[in-house]
Amino acid sequence: MEAIAFSFSNGTYNIPDTSEWQQGIEKLNEKFEDGIEEVAKGLLDKDGKIDIDKTDKFLSKKINELTPYEYEIYQKLVIAMKAGATPKELEESLQIIAGVKKGYAGNESADFIFNEIGKFGALGSYAKSIYKLGDGIAKGDSNSVAKSILGFAQGEVGNFGKYVSNAYSDTPNLKATLLGDFTKGGAVRALLKEGETVSSLSKGQTFLRSFKSEMDYLPKVVGKNATVAKNLKVATKWGGVALSAGVNYIDNMEEMKYDPTMSKTRAKAETAIETGVDLLLGAAVTAVATTLFGATLPVVAVGAITVGTIWAIDTGIEWVTEYQGEKKDTAEVVSDTILDWIGVN
């Protein structure tokens, strides 16, 4: 075995590259790195996300209770926390150390495109639902898969509503149901009462009627509107709301995981408010789009403008909130503002 020489000039050992000593030290380093990797993996759950409970217990250990591998991780986490790292940033650090491959995180451009396609009748909605399902499964973690399944179900409930409306319509149009309504002015004509014309309806009337139609979630038990079509349509709208609330609830339960100070009461309240904001924002933007373009553009174009406007609003708010430190969409900002104001933690 080639000898290891001590250098008196700089106080270090010179280890020949070809020596068995060098190979042994490299093996020890590899073993040490493997040990650190195992500790990091132990602080992540099966989806590769940080396990807050395990991490809290780990950080509460005394220094003399830590193994050399644990001490390396402990140091990194403490230094990061002192520097103001968020739980999400700690998670990313652990994932890198643990060698967890960063998976598919989604494609915002594709999301936008398929949201637009979803406005082109039942077939467009099918395409959007299938994409959302595949997108969630591709992300791999259990929450994304659960949300994608709920999103798929929401799309199919909406399609059922389209078929019901067509089946009970005075002028059924299967082509428009499947591909979308390309009739110019159709969005405003759907709001007209007997004897009215598109030109006779003021901008204010158009907005109010459109908003009321979007927010019509009450079944009609008596009167001329007490039809099977009307009540089935209301039922499908409520089904869509329930599924939307389910998606928001999953998001808020996941948020609880990263924020131990967040209570279940807060998570439930956020779910209710966010679902309500989504409904009101959708109805308001639809009413504005119908008022401005509904008399001259096809129904599908009005729908596409609505989707694009909501996307622009959310994207703008996400950019601002991300710059401020935590990315949030419109519904989250409203929900957090209300609950912080009334003091719900």
Helices and strands as residue ranges (DSSP letters): E 5-7, E 12-14, H 20-42, H 52-59, G 63-65, H 68-82, H 87-98, H 108-117, H 121-139, H 142-167, H 174-179, H 186-189, G 198-200, H 203-214, H 228-258, H 264-293, H 299-324, H 330-342
